[in-house]
Amino acid sequence: MNLADVALFRTIASVGSLSAAARRMGTTPMLVSRRLAGLEAELGARLFHRTTRSLSLTAEGEAFLPHATTLIEARDSAFESVSSGGSVLGGVLKVTAPNVIGHSIIVPVVADLLAENPALRVDLTLSDGVIDIATAGLDVAIRVAVMKPSDMIATRVADNPYTLCAAPAYLARFGVPATAADLVGHPCLKLHAMDHWPFTRDGETHQLRIGGPFSASTVDAVRAACVAGVGIAMLTYWDVHEQIARGELVRIALMDVEPLEVGIWAVFPSRTHLPARVRAFIDGLRDRLHAHANAAP
């Protein structure tokens, strides 16, 4: 099987038309159509429904697509392992990550990789939403979640516990809550997707419904309101570690409950043939997070 034709099939599936695939590959629609027909003949199956106005995957094409991705990843991994003695990274590293961690952690890791590997390119998508990495053609997604390794093709990179915090001026004026019940008397700053704050007590998870004068769609906005003294926020440690280190925010420890422990995870589209550039990125990310955690007071 010609892997170039397999890669062409994956490109057609990604861009949605023969003409767009031809432009991306620097060839003609006629040649693309001919090569696709040859691949379909070799497989003994039609991969696309094609009309003059539309193109869509057949059931056989849907079934073949993940295998095509695995084949191309294996080829790329093989090339990387022998190019320049395996010591220099190349290709395009495609990553998605949450906004705050993306700016404060991911970008510095990427900067180090680019400085050490001139042939490497990085495409970073920052989003607080969940992106389908297989459909988007990404190498890895960095996610903050409660997750088990069996839930997805993922590896835990670092701990990232939820952290209650407030500005020193706010606490001096309104006092420090001592228990979960005390939070009811304080303005709580919430993310739109988080109407309840998760705590654990004796190994069990408890959800506390919170309310307050301010809610926002992004971590940045909630954190800024917290620093401004508007109220108490619950964000993850890596969202507020810099503000805590500078004294702009203070951690709040409650006597009867603990904030839920979550983690930073790297999620992959495939179980096999992880490219060297992805392994190097995960290693660099883990090293940076652990170094910061060990340096924290």
C-alpha positions in Angstrom: 0.0 0.0 0.0 1.3 3.4 -1.0 1.4 5.5 2.2 1.4 8.7 0.1 -2.1 7.7 -1.1 -3.1 6.9 2.5 -2.0 10.4 3.5 -3.9 11.8 0.5 -7.1 10.0 1.7 -6.7 11.5 5.2 -6.2 15.0 3.7 -9.3 14.7 1.5 -11.3 13.6 4.6 -9.9 16.6 6.5 -10.6 19.3 3.9 -13.8 17.9 2.5 -13.2 18.1 -1.2 -10.9 16.8 -4.0 -10.1 20.3 -5.2 -9.1 21.6 -1.8 -6.9 18.5 -1.3 -5.3 19.1 -4.6 -4.5 22.7 -3.7 -3.0 21.6 -0.4 -1.0 18.8 -2.0 0.1 21.1 -4.9 -1.4 18.9 -7.6 -4.5 18.7 -9.8 -8.0 17.4 -8.8 -7.8 14.9 -11.7 -4.6 13.3 -10.2 -6.1 13.3 -6.7 -9.2 11.5 -8.0 -7.1 9.0 -9.9 -4.9 8.2 -6.8 -8.0 7.9 -4.6 -9.6 5.5 -7.1 -6.4 3.4 -7.0 -6.5 3.3 -3.2 -10.1 2.3 -3.3 -9.4 -0.4 -5.8 -6.6 -1.8 -3.6 -8.8 -1.8 -0.6 -11.8 -3.2 -2.5 -14.1 -0.6 -0.9 -15.4 2.9 -1.8 -14.2 5.4 0.7 -16.2 8.5 -0.2 -19.7 9.3 -1.5 -18.9 11.7 -4.3 -21.3 14.0 -6.2 -20.6 17.2 -8.2 -21.5 19.3 -5.2 -20.5 17.2 -2.1 -18.2 14.6 -0.7 -18.6 12.5 2.4 -17.1 9.4 3.9 -18.8 6.1 3.4 -19.1 3.6 6.3 -15.9 1.9 5.0 -14.2 5.3 4.8 -15.1 6.1 8.4 -13.8 2.7 9.5 -10.5 3.1 7.5 -9.8 6.7 8.7 -8.3 5.8 12.2 -6.2 3.1 10.6 -4.9 5.6 8.0 -4.0 7.9 10.8 -2.1 5.1 12.6 -0.2 4.2 9.4 0.9 7.8 8.8 1.9 8.3 12.5 4.0 5.1 12.3 5.7 6.4 9.1 6.4 9.8 10.7 7.7 8.2 13.9 10.0 6.0 11.8 11.4 9.0 9.9 11.9 11.0 13.1 13.7 8.1 14.8 16.5 8.0 12.1 16.7 11.6 10.9 19.7 13.5 12.3 20.5 10.6 14.5 17.2 10.9 16.3 18.4 13.8 18.3 16.8 16.8 16.5 13.0 17.1 16.5 11.1 18.1 13.3 7.6 18.3 11.9 4.6 20.2 13.2 3.6 19.8 16.9 -0.1 20.5 17.1 -1.3 21.2 20.7 -4.4 22.5 22.4 -4.5 23.7 26.0 -6.6 25.9 28.4 -6.0 29.6 28.1 -4.3 30.3 31.4 -2.1 27.3 31.5 -1.4 27.8 27.8 0.0 31.3 28.4 1.9 30.7 31.6 3.2 27.1 31.2 2.8 25.8 27.6 4.3 28.7 25.8 7.6 28.7 27.8 7.9 24.9 27.2 7.3 25.4 23.5 9.8 28.2 23.4 12.5 25.9 24.8 11.7 23.2 22.3 11.8 25.6 19.4 15.2 27.1 20.6 16.7 23.6 20.7 15.1 22.2 17.5 15.2 24.7 14.5 13.3 22.2 12.3 10.4 22.0 14.6 7.2 23.9 14.1 4.4 24.4 16.7 0.7 25.0 16.2 -1.0 25.9 19.5 -4.7 26.3 20.0 -5.8 27.8 23.3 -9.4 27.1 24.4 -11.2 26.5 27.6 -13.6 24.2 25.7 -13.0 20.5 24.9 -11.8 20.0 21.3 -12.1 16.7 19.5 -8.4 16.2 18.9 -8.8 13.4 16.4 -11.1 15.4 14.2 -9.0 18.5 14.5 -5.8 16.6 13.6 -4.0 17.5 16.9 -1.1 15.6 18.4 -2.0 16.2 22.1 -4.5 18.0 24.2 -3.6 19.4 27.7 -6.7 19.2 29.9 -7.5 19.9 33.6 -9.9 17.3 34.8 -10.7 14.4 37.1 -9.8 11.5 34.9 -8.7 8.0 35.1 -6.1 6.6 32.6 -8.7 4.1 31.4 -11.2 6.9 30.5 -9.1 8.1 27.5 -5.8 7.7 25.9 -4.1 9.9 28.4 -1.3 10.3 30.9 -1.2 12.4 34.1 1.3 15.2 33.9 0.9 16.9 37.3 -1.4 17.5 40.3 -3.7 20.5 40.0 -5.9 20.7 43.1 -8.8 23.2 43.3 -7.8 26.1 45.4 -10.0 28.5 47.4 -8.5 32.0 47.5 -9.2 35.6 48.0 -7.3 38.9 48.0 -5.7 39.9 51.3 -7.7 43.1 51.5 -10.9 41.2 51.1 -10.1 38.8 53.9 -9.0 41.7 56.2 -12.3 43.3 55.7 -14.7 40.4 55.7 -12.8 37.7 57.6 -11.6 34.2 56.6 -14.2 31.5 56.3 -13.4 28.4 58.5 -15.9 25.9 57.2 -17.9 25.1 54.0 -21.0 26.5 55.6 -19.2 29.9 56.2 -19.0 30.3 52.4 -22.7 31.0 52.2 -22.1 34.3 53.8 -19.4 35.4 51.4 -19.7 36.5 47.7 -18.4 33.6 45.6 -17.0 34.3 42.2 -18.0 31.5 39.8 -17.3 30.3 36.3 -20.3 29.8 34.1 -19.8 26.1 33.9 -19.4 25.7 37.7 -22.6 26.4 39.7 -21.3 24.1 42.5 -17.9 23.9 44.1 -16.5 20.3 44.6 -15.1 19.3 48.0 -14.1 16.0 49.6 -14.8 14.9 53.1 -13.8 11.4 54.4 -13.1 10.3 50.9 -16.5 11.3 49.5 -17.2 14.2 47.1 -19.6 16.9 48.1 -21.0 19.6 45.9 -21.6 23.0 47.5 -24.0 25.4 45.6 -22.5 28.8 45.6 -23.7 32.3 44.7 -22.4 35.8 44.4 -22.4 39.1 42.5 -20.0 38.0 39.7 -19.8 35.2 37.2 -17.7 34.9 34.0 -17.0 32.6 31.2 -13.2 32.6 31.6 -10.7 31.8 34.3 -8.9 35.0 33.6 -11.9 37.1 34.4 -12.8 35.3 37.6 -9.2 35.5 38.8 -9.0 39.2 38.0 -12.2 39.9 40.0 -10.7 37.9 42.9 -7.5 39.9 42.8 -9.6 43.0 42.8 -11.2 42.0 46.1 -14.7 41.2 44.8 -15.0 37.9 46.6 -13.7 34.4 47.0 -12.9 32.2 44.1 -12.3 28.5 43.5 -9.8 27.9 40.7 -7.1 25.3 40.1 -3.7 25.7 41.6 -1.9 26.3 38.3 -4.5 29.1 37.5 -3.5 31.1 40.5 0.0 30.0 41.6 1.7 33.2 40.3 -0.8 35.4 42.1 -0.3 33.4 45.3 3.5 33.6 45.0 3.3 37.4 44.6 0.9 37.8 47.5 -2.0 39.1 45.4 -4.1 36.1 46.5 -4.2 34.0 49.7 -5.1 30.4 50.0 -8.1 29.6 52.2 -8.0 26.2 54.1 -11.4 25.0 55.5 -11.5 22.8 58.6 -14.2 20.4 57.6 -13.6 19.8 53.8 -10.9 19.8 51.2 -11.1 21.1 47.6 -11.3 18.3 45.1 -8.0 17.0 43.7 -7.8 17.2 39.9 -4.9 16.8 37.5 -3.3 18.1 34.4 -3.5 15.4 31.7 -2.1 14.9 28.3 -4.6 13.3 26.0 -3.6 11.6 22.7 -5.6 10.6 19.6 -3.8 7.2 19.3 -2.4 4.6 21.7 0.6 3.8 19.4 3.4 5.5 17.5 3.7 8.7 19.7 6.0 11.0 17.7 9.2 12.0 19.3 8.2 15.7 19.2 5.1 14.8 21.4 7.2 12.8 23.8 9.7 15.7 24.1 6.9 18.2 24.7 5.3 16.1 27.5 8.7 15.6 29.1 9.4 19.3 29.0 5.9 20.1 30.4 6.2 17.6 33.2 9.7 18.9 34.2 8.5 22.6 34.2 5.5 21.8 36.3 7.4 19.8 38.8 10.2 22.4 39.1 7.6 25.1 39.8 5.8 22.9 42.3 9.0 22.1 44.2 10.0 25.8 44.3 6.6 26.9 45.7 6.5 28.0 49.3 
